Amino acid sequence: IRCSAVCQQETTKSAKSSTKNSNASSGKDAGTENSDEQQSGSKRPSNSTPPPTQLNKIKYSGGPQLVKKERRQSSSRFNLTKNRELQKLPALKDAPPIDREELFVQKLRQCCVLFDFVSDPLSDLKYKEVKRAGLNEMVEYITHNSDVVTESIYPEAVIMFSVNLFRTLPPSSNPTGAEFDPEEDEPTLEAAWPHLQLVYEFFLRFLESPDFQPNVAKKYIDQKFVLSLLELFDSEDPRERDFLKTILHRIYGKFLGLRAYIRRQINNIFYRFIYETEHHNGIAELLEILGSIINGFALPLKEEHKMFLIRVLLPLHKVKSLSVYHPQLAYCVVQFLEKDSSLTEPVIMGLLKFWPKTHSPKEVMFLNELEEILDVIEPSEFVKVQEPLFRQLAKCVSSPHFQVAERALYYWNNEYIMSLISDNAAKILPIMFPALYKNSKSHWNKTIHGLIYNALKLFMEMNQKLFDDCTQQYKAEKQKEKYKLKEREEIWHKIEELARQNPQLHPLRPGLHPQEEYMLYSDSAVALYSMETETPTAEDIQLLKKTVESEATQVSTHTHTHTHTHTHTHTHTHTHTHTTHTHTHTHAHTHTQGSWMRVCVCVCVCVCVCVCVCVCVHVQVFLLCVRRH
């Protein structure tokens, strides 16, 4: 058994013969050889853990056929072993107990042979199966047996893991940034996964084994190993990232000396992602690990952890591909606020700072996260942020994107948020009322109307007097706007009179009186603006209250209804029609002469366009005939 295992590669026969003879003469297993190699490795400088070159020495001592490790060019291309002929070794369960450790080491070394799964996937099928069977057997062996992780196994297991997995990843083949859609874009899967999966499973069982001793393993699982492990998180294969997430979490839990280093390197990945590349495949998995790490932070929080929240987690909200990792990011932020409520104000102000302006789906994600934060906020902290927070919510309610407005109005269905609003209604209602009143009339989506009526009804029930005061204040502000508009019109009239008195004035349209010319260009804009700033009358306010009571009743019983009564719609339409009719009647004589000129110009333009189109069609037909002939 020892001879066949050590001589598995022809080029290493002469180099391994001395090892085989020494083991045969001593009558002991291969653990002695591994112990000697460990001792030779321990002669390295004690100020750092063994570098990868020493791991190669342990693995390849006396093996000239294995060259120095090179950087791999893609996740599917490995430094293939020249001689890939493997001999099937006996099963571990059939070997005598005294020889199992040596046989285990031999199988680990045998699994360091790398095969081609890309350029020639059908090559070496026999030997690929030998390696797969060996890996599978070792997974079962280390899972169901005790006292199998001895001191000589640690370096061999780490070497086998490093040789099979540590590689340079290729550029991403999927679109990056906001163009990436995890539901539409297929991930690029690793071609060598049949072997890599078993390597990951073996190493995970190795870390979780009851025999695993971190004090022994820290010689081999060092900072260099962790850094190489973190680089693999950019793999496009989600199966690999899932294994990496679990393995890194186990290492973080078992190696206390590596915890600060792991957090620091994860921060560096995030910084590079935020400010340089905006692309990394493993952000969601790294945030998931950090979520469990944050959950275990001791109180009071260290300043280092607070800085991580402010300088890393909050800027992650501004990346275009936020949707890929937002649930994990929101969980981390909420975990921090549950640990320390004093962080609420900087977190909410940071979210408002990075609030999206033109990306509505991202705005919905911000609203989701903000509601999660409000679910755990302390009332004393809520008072500090209520004004900027509800100014932003008022903008969301006024959003033409109905999903944004709908998500913001669903806050009024949250009992805890409503209790906070009720305690601070004097500050919040004056901020929210203008947006609610305006959109109850002007928003295009009927579902939004129903949700707005529900919110207005809740405000009326909280404090009727405050609601009436806000209504009167809104009416006064609209009257003030109307007065300013009238002032502006008078000033423009004065300017028009001065211009008309200027002898160098040339009319824009000959034949039109200057007053008619001015009205032609100003009436429509003024009318549109006056419609937007129309002052609510007493009848409007009474109608609003009646509509709120009737519509909110329907919304409270059916929150997601998409209809409302036709009384309001009919009344509003009738009023608008009457206004438009009056406006048209008043200024009809001003537009008559200009309307004929517009009609003539439009007819001329249409004729010209038709002629051009006909000429182009004839030219194309002529060219097509010439080509055919």
C-alpha positions in Angstrom: 0.0 0.0 0.0 2.8 2.4 1.0 4.8 1.7 -2.2 1.8 2.1 -4.6 0.8 5.4 -3.0 4.2 7.0 -2.8 5.0 5.9 -6.4 1.8 7.2 -7.9 3.7 9.5 -10.3 6.5 8.1 -12.4 8.6 11.2 -12.1 8.7 11.0 -8.3 9.6 7.3 -8.0 13.3 7.9 -7.4 12.7 10.8 -5.1 10.2 8.9 -3.0 12.2 5.7 -2.7 14.1 6.9 0.3 10.9 7.7 2.1 9.5 4.3 1.3 12.6 2.5 2.6 12.8 4.4 5.8 9.1 3.7 6.5 9.6 0.0 5.7 12.6 -0.4 7.9 11.1 1.4 10.9 7.8 -0.5 10.6 5.9 2.7 11.4 3.3 4.6 9.5 3.7 7.7 7.5 3.0 9.9 10.4 6.7 9.9 11.2 7.5 11.4 7.8 5.0 14.1 8.3 6.3 14.8 11.7 9.8 15.3 10.3 8.4 17.6 7.6 6.6 19.6 10.2 9.8 20.0 12.2 11.6 21.2 9.1 8.8 23.6 8.5 9.0 24.9 12.1 12.5 26.1 11.4 11.0 29.0 9.4 11.0 32.4 11.1 8.6 32.4 14.0 7.3 35.9 13.4 5.0 34.7 10.6 3.0 31.7 9.7 4.4 29.4 7.0 4.1 31.1 3.5 2.7 29.2 0.5 6.3 28.3 -0.6 6.7 26.2 2.6 3.4 24.5 2.0 4.7 23.6 -1.4 7.8 22.2 0.1 5.9 20.0 2.5 3.8 18.7 -0.3 6.4 18.4 -3.0 9.6 17.5 -1.1 11.7 15.6 -3.6 9.2 16.1 -6.5 11.0 18.0 -9.3 8.1 17.5 -11.7 5.8 20.0 -9.9 6.7 23.5 -10.9 6.2 26.7 -8.9 2.6 27.8 -8.5 1.6 30.2 -11.2 -1.3 32.6 -11.3 -4.2 31.0 -13.1 -5.9 33.0 -15.8 -9.5 31.9 -15.2 -11.7 30.1 -12.7 -11.9 27.1 -15.0 -8.2 26.9 -15.9 -5.8 25.3 -13.5 -2.1 24.5 -13.6 -2.6 21.0 -14.8 -0.4 18.2 -13.5 1.8 16.8 -16.2 1.4 13.2 -15.2 -2.2 12.6 -14.3 -2.2 8.9 -14.0 -3.6 8.0 -10.6 -3.7 4.5 -9.1 -6.7 3.6 -7.0 -5.7 3.2 -3.4 -7.3 0.8 -0.9 -10.3 1.9 1.1 -9.6 3.5 4.4 -12.1 1.3 6.2 -10.3 -1.8 4.9 -6.8 -0.8 6.0 -5.4 -1.8 9.4 -5.9 1.0 12.0 -2.1 1.5 12.3 -1.9 2.2 8.5 -4.9 4.5 8.2 -3.2 7.7 9.0 -0.5 7.1 6.3 -3.1 6.0 3.8 -5.2 9.1 4.6 -2.1 11.3 3.9 -1.5 9.5 0.6 -5.1 10.1 -0.5 -4.8 13.8 0.3 -1.6 14.0 -1.8 -3.2 12.1 -4.6 -6.1 14.6 -4.7 -3.6 17.4 -5.4 -3.5 16.3 -9.0 -5.4 18.7 -11.2 -7.4 17.8 -14.3 -8.7 19.6 -17.4 -12.4 20.2 -17.4 -12.5 22.9 -20.1 -10.5 22.4 -23.2 -10.8 18.6 -23.1 -13.5 17.6 -20.6 -13.5 13.9 -21.8 -9.8 13.4 -21.1 -8.6 11.3 -18.2 -12.0 10.2 -17.3 -10.7 7.1 -15.5 -8.3 9.2 -13.3 -10.9 11.9 -12.7 -13.2 9.2 -11.3 -10.3 7.9 -9.1 -9.9 11.4 -7.6 -13.6 11.9 -7.2 -14.0 8.6 -5.4 -11.0 9.4 -3.1 -12.4 12.8 -2.1 -15.8 11.3 -1.5 -14.3 8.6 0.7 -12.3 11.1 2.7 -15.5 13.2 3.3 -17.3 10.1 4.7 -14.2 9.1 6.7 -13.7 12.4 8.4 -17.4 12.8 9.1 -18.2 9.4 10.7 -14.9 8.6 12.5 -13.2 10.1 15.5 -9.5 10.7 16.2 -8.7 11.0 12.4 -7.5 14.6 12.4 -4.0 14.1 13.7 -1.1 16.6 13.6 0.2 15.2 10.4 -3.1 15.7 8.6 -3.3 19.5 9.1 -0.6 20.6 6.6 -1.7 18.0 4.0 -5.4 19.1 4.2 -4.5 22.8 3.9 -2.2 22.0 0.9 -4.8 20.0 -0.8 -7.4 22.7 -0.4 -5.1 25.5 -1.5 -3.9 23.6 -4.6 -7.4 22.8 -5.8 -9.1 26.1 -5.1 -6.8 29.1 -4.9 -6.7 30.5 -8.4 -7.0 33.8 -10.3 -10.6 34.4 -11.3 -11.5 35.6 -14.8 -13.3 38.8 -15.7 -17.1 38.6 -15.2 -19.0 37.4 -18.3 -22.3 38.9 -17.0 -23.2 42.6 -17.2 -22.2 44.7 -14.2 -23.9 47.4 -12.1 -27.6 48.1 -12.5 -27.7 46.2 -15.8 -27.2 42.9 -13.9 -30.4 41.1 -13.1 -29.9 38.0 -10.9 -33.3 36.6 -12.1 -32.5 37.0 -15.8 -28.7 36.7 -16.1 -27.5 33.1 -15.8 -24.5 32.8 -13.5 -21.3 31.3 -15.0 -20.8 27.9 -13.4 -17.5 26.3 -12.6 -16.6 23.5 -15.0 -14.5 21.7 -12.5 -17.2 21.7 -9.9 -17.5 17.9 -9.6 -14.1 17.9 -7.9 -14.3 21.4 -6.3 -17.5 20.6 -4.5 -16.0 17.6 -2.8 -12.9 19.6 -1.8 -15.1 22.2 -0.2 -17.1 19.6 1.6 -14.0 17.9 2.9 -12.5 21.1 4.2 -15.7 22.1 5.9 -16.0 18.7 7.6 -12.3 19.1 8.5 -13.0 22.5 10.3 -16.1 21.1 12.0 -14.5 17.9 13.2 -14.5 17.4 17.0 -10.8 16.6 16.7 -9.9 19.9 15.1 -7.5 21.9 17.1 -7.2 25.6 16.2 -3.9 26.0 18.0 -2.3 23.4 15.7 -4.1 24.6 12.6 -3.1 28.3 13.0 0.4 27.3 11.7 -1.2 26.7 8.3 -4.5 28.7 8.2 -2.9 32.1 8.4 -3.5 35.6 7.1 -2.2 34.6 3.6 -4.7 31.7 3.5 -7.6 34.0 4.6 -6.7 36.6 2.0 -6.7 33.9 -0.8 -10.0 32.6 0.5 -11.5 36.1 0.4 -10.4 36.6 -3.2 -12.5 33.6 -4.2 -15.7 35.4 -3.1 -15.7 37.1 -6.5 -16.4 33.8 -8.2 -19.5 33.8 -10.4 -20.6 30.4 -9.3 -23.2 30.8 -6.4 -22.5 27.3 -5.2 -18.9 28.1 -4.6 -19.7 31.4 -2.8 -22.1 29.5 -0.5 -19.4 27.1 0.6 -16.9 30.0 1.0 -19.4 31.8 3.2 -19.7 28.8 5.6 -16.0 28.1 5.7 -15.0 31.7 6.4 -17.6 31.9 9.2 -16.1 28.7 10.8 -12.6 30.2 10.5 -13.8 33.4 12.1 -15.4 31.5 15.0 -12.4 29.2 15.7 -9.4 31.5 15.1 -9.6 34.5 17.5 -6.4 35.9 16.3 -7.7 36.3 12.7 -10.9 38.1 13.5 -9.7 41.6 13.2 -7.7 40.8 10.1 -10.8 39.2 8.5 -12.9 42.3 9.2 -10.2 44.6 7.9 -9.9 42.7 4.7 -13.6 42.6 4.2 -13.7 46.4 4.6 -11.0 46.7 1.9 -13.2 44.6 -0.5 -16.1 46.9 0.3 -14.1 50.1 -0.2 -12.8 48.8 -3.6 -16.4 47.9 -4.5 -17.9 51.3 -3.6 -15.3 53.7 -4.9 -13.5 51.8 -7.7 -15.1 48.8 -9.4 -18.8 48.8 -8.4 -18.7 45.1 -9.3 -18.2 42.1 -7.0 -20.1 38.9 -7.0 -19.7 38.1 -3.3 -21.0 41.2 -1.6 -24.3 39.6 -0.4 -22.4 36.6 1.1 -19.9 38.8 2.9 -22.7 40.9 4.3 -24.4 37.8 5.4 -21.3 36.8 7.4 -21.1 40.3 8.8 -24.7 40.1 9.9 -23.9 37.2 12.2 -20.7 38.8 13.3 -22.5 42.1 14.2 -25.1 40.1 16.1 -22.3 38.9 18.4 -20.7 42.2 19.1 -20.3 43.0 22.8 -21.7 46.2 24.3 -20.8 49.0 24.4 -19.8 49.0 20.7 -16.2 49.8 19.9 -15.5 52.9 17.9 -14.1 50.7 15.2 -17.5 49.1 14.7 -19.3 52.4 14.6 -16.9 53.7 12.0 -17.6 50.5 10.0 -21.3 51.3 10.0 -20.9 55.0 8.9 -18.0 54.6 6.5 -18.8 51.2 4.9 -22.4 50.1 5.3 -24.0 53.4 4.6 -22.0 54.2 1.4 -23.0 50.7 0.1 -26.4 52.2 -0.4 -25.3 54.4 -3.3 -24.0 51.6 -5.6 -26.1 50.9 -8.7 -26.4 47.2 -8.0 -28.0 47.6 -4.6 -30.8 45.2 -5.3 -28.4 42.3 -5.4 -27.4 42.6 -1.7 -29.9 45.0 -0.2 -31.7 42.5 2.2 -28.4 41.5 3.8 -27.3 45.2 4.0 -30.5 46.2 5.7 -30.2 43.4 8.2 -26.7 44.6 9.2 -27.9 48.2 9.6 -30.8 47.1 11.8 -28.6 44.9 13.9 -26.4 47.9 14.7 -29.4 50.0 15.7 -30.7 47.2 18.0 -27.2 47.2 19.6 -26.9 50.9 20.0 -30.0 53.2 19.5 -27.8 56.3 19.6 -26.7 55.5 16.0 -30.2 56.0 14.7 -29.8 59.7 13.8 -26.5 59.3 11.7 -28.0 56.2 10.0 -31.2 57.9 9.0 -29.5 61.1 7.9 -27.0 59.0 5.9 -29.9 57.2 4.2 -31.5 60.6 3.3 -28.1 61.8 2.0 -27.9 58.8 -0.4 -31.6 58.8 -1.2 -32.1 58.1 -5.0 -33.5 60.8 -7.1 -34.3 59.1 -10.4 -34.3 55.4 -9.7 -37.7 54.4 -8.5 -37.1 50.7 -7.7 -34.1 51.7 -5.6 -36.3 54.3 -3.8 -38.8 51.5 -2.9 -35.9 49.5 -1.4 -34.9 52.6 0.7 -38.5 52.8 1.9 -38.5 49.2 2.9 -35.3 49.6 4.9 -36.5 52.8 6.5 -39.6 51.0 7.8 -37.5 48.3 9.3 -35.4 51.0 11.0 -38.6 52.7 12.3 -39.8 49.4 13.7 -36.8 49.4 16.2 -36.4 53.1 16.7 -36.6 54.6 20.2 -39.2 57.5 20.6 -36.5 59.8 21.8 -34.4 59.2 18.7 -37.4 59.5 16.4 -37.9 63.1 17.6 -34.4 64.0 16.3 -35.1 62.9 12.8 -38.8 63.3 12.3 -38.8 66.6 10.3 -36.2 65.6 7.6 -37.6 62.1 7.5 -41.2 63.2 6.8 -40.1 65.9 4.3 -38.7 63.0 2.3 -41.8 60.9 2.8 -43.9 63.8 1.6 -41.8 63.8 -1.6 -42.4 60.1 -1.9 -46.1 60.5 -1.5 -46.1 63.0 -4.4 -44.0 60.7 -6.6 -45.6 60.0 -10.0 -44.3 56.5 -9.7 -47.2 54.8 -8.1 -45.1 52.1 -6.4 -43.1 54.7 -4.5 -46.2 56.6 -3.4 -47.9 53.4 -2.5 -44.9 52.1 -0.4 -44.7 55.4 1.5 -48.4 55.5 2.2 -48.3 51.9 3.6 -46.4 53.4 6.6 -49.8 54.5 7.9 -50.7 50.8 8.2 -47.9 50.2 10.7 -49.2 50.4 14.3 -45.8 51.4 15.9 -45.1 54.1 13.3 -48.7 55.4 13.8 -48.1 55.7 17.5 -44.9 57.7 16.8 -46.8 59.9 14.4 -49.6 60.4 16.9 -47.2 61.5 19.6 -45.6 64.1 17.3 -48.6 65.0 15.1 -48.1 68.7 15.6 -44.8 68.6 13.8 -45.6 65.9 11.2 -49.1 66.9 9.9 -48.1 70.4 8.7 -45.3 68.7 6.7 -47.5 65.9 5.2 -50.8 67.8 4.7 -49.9 69.7 1.5 -48.7 66.6 -0.3 -51.7 64.5 0.9 -54.2 67.2 -0.1 -52.7 67.9 -3.5 -52.3 64.3 -4.5 -55.8 63.4 -3.3 -56.9 65.4 -6.3 -54.1 65.3 -8.9 -52.5 61.8 -8.6 -53.3 59.6 -11.6 -53.6 56.3 -9.8 -56.8 55.5 -8.0 -55.2 53.2 -5.5 -53.1 56.1 -4.3 -56.3 58.2 -3.8 -57.7 55.5 -1.5 -54.5 55.3 0.6 -54.3 59.1 0.8 -57.9 59.2 2.1 -57.0 56.6 4.7 -54.0 58.7 5.9 -56.1 61.9 6.0 -58.8 60.1 8.0 -56.2 58.9 10.5 -54.9 62.4 10.9 -58.4 63.7 11.4 -59.1 61.2 14.1 -55.8 62.0 15.9 -56.5 65.7 16.2 -59.5 67.4 14.5 -58.5 70.9 15.6 -54.9 70.4 14.2 -56.3 69.1 11.0 -58.6 72.2 10.6 -55.6 74.5 11.4 -53.5 72.8 8.7 -56.3 73.1 6.2 -56.6 76.9 6.9 -52.9 77.3 6.8 -52.7 75.5 3.4 -55.6 77.7 2.1 -53.7 80.8 3.3 -50.5 79.7 1.6 -52.3 79.1 -1.7 -53.9 82.6 -1.5 -50.5 84.0 -0.9 -49.2 82.2 -4.0 -52.1 83.5 -6.0 -51.4 87.0 -4.9 -47.7 86.7 -5.9 -48.8 85.4 -9.3 -51.1 88.4 -9.7 -48.3 90.7 -8.8 -46.0 89.0 -11.3 -48.6 89.4 -14.0 -49.0 93.1 -13.3 -45.3 93.6 -13.5 -45.2 91.9 -16.9 -48.0 94.1 -18.1 -46.0 97.1 -17.2 -43.0 95.8 -19.0 -45.3 95.1 -22.0 -46.6 98.7 -22.0 -43.0 100.1 -21.8 -42.0 97.8 -24.7 -45.0 98.9 -26.8 -44.1 102.5 -26.3 -40.6 101.9 -27.7 -40.5 103.1 -31.4 -38.1 100.3 -32.3 -40.6 97.5 -31.3 -41.2 95.0 -34.1 -44.2 92.8 -33.6 -43.6 89.1 -33.7 -46.7 88.6 -35.8 -47.7 91.3 -38.2 -51.4 92.2 -38.0 -51.8 91.3 -34.4 -52.3 93.9 -31.7 -49.5 93.8 -29.2 -52.0 93.1 -26.4 -53.4 90.2 -28.4 -49.8 88.9 -29.1 -49.0 89.1 -25.4 -52.1 87.2 -24.4 -51.5 84.6 -27.1 -48.3 83.5 -25.4 -49.1 84.2 -21.8 -52.7 83.0 -21.3 -52.1 79.2 -21.5 -49.1 79.2 -19.2 -50.9 81.5 -16.7 -54.0 79.4 -16.8 -52.0 76.2 -16.2 -50.2 77.7 -13.3 -53.4 79.1 -11.8 -54.9 75.6 -12.0 -52.0 74.2 -10.0 -52.2 76.9 -7.4 -55.9 77.1 -7.2 -56.9 78.1 -3.7 -59.2 75.6 -2.0 -62.6 77.1 -1.2 -64.7 76.2 1.8 -66.8 74.0 -0.4 -63.6 72.1 -1.4 -62.6 71.6 2.2 -66.1 70.3 3.1 -66.0 68.0 0.1 -62.6 66.7 1.1 -63.8 65.8 4.6 -66.8 64.0 3.3 -64.8 62.2 0.7 -62.1 61.2 3.3 -64.8 59.7 5.5 -66.4 57.7 2.7 -63.2 56.7 0.9 -61.2 55.9 4.0 -63.9 53.5 5.2 -63.5 51.5 2.1 -59.7 51.6 2.4 -59.7 50.5 6.0 -61.7 47.4 5.1 -59.9 46.7 1.8 -56.4 48.1 2.1 -55.4 47.2 -1.4 -58.6 48.3 -3.2 -58.1 49.9 -6.6 -61.5 51.8 -6.8 -63.2 54.7 -5.0 -66.6 56.4 -5.2 -67.6 58.1 -8.4 -69.0 61.1 -6.6 -65.7 62.8 -6.1 -64.5 62.0 -9.6 -67.7 63.4 -11.2 -67.7 66.5 -9.1 -64.0 67.2 -9.8 -64.5 66.6 -13.5 -67.5 68.9 -13.6 -65.7 71.7 -11.8 -62.7 71.4 -14.0 -64.8 71.4 -17.2 -66.7 74.4 -16.0 -63.4 76.3 -15.3 -62.0 75.3 -18.7 -65.2 76.4 -20.5 -65.2 79.8 -18.7 -61.6 80.3 -19.5 -62.1 79.4 -23.2 -65.1 81.7 -23.5 -63.3 84.6 -21.9 -60.2 84.5 -24.2 -61.8 83.0 -27.4 -61.6 86.2 -29.3 -57.8 86.5 -28.6 -57.0 83.1 -30.1 -59.2 83.3 -33.3 -56.8 85.0 -35.5 -53.8 83.1 -34.3 -55.6 79.7 -34.7 -56.0 80.1 -38.5 -52.3 80.8 -38.9 -51.4 77.7 -36.8 -53.7 75.6 -39.0 -52.0 76.9 -42.2 -48.6 76.3 -40.9 -49.5 72.7 -39.8 -51.0 71.9 -43.2 -47.8 73.2 -45.0 -45.6 71.1 -42.7 -47.7 68.0 -43.3 -47.6 68.4 -47.1 -43.8 68.8 -47.0 -43.3 65.7 -44.9 -45.5 63.6 -47.2 -43.5 64.8 -50.3 -40.2 63.9 -48.6 -41.5 60.5 -47.6 -42.7 59.7 -51.2 -39.3 60.8 -52.7 -37.4 58.6 -50.3 -39.6 55.6 -51.0 -39.2 56.0 -54.8 -35.4 56.4 -54.4 -35.3 53.2 -52.3 -37.3 51.3 -54.9 -35.1 52.5 -57.7 -32.0 51.4 -55.9 -33.4 48.0 -55.2 -34.3 47.5 -58.9 -30.8 48.6 -59.9 -29.2 46.0 -57.6 -31.4 43.2 -58.8 -30.6 43.9 -62.5 
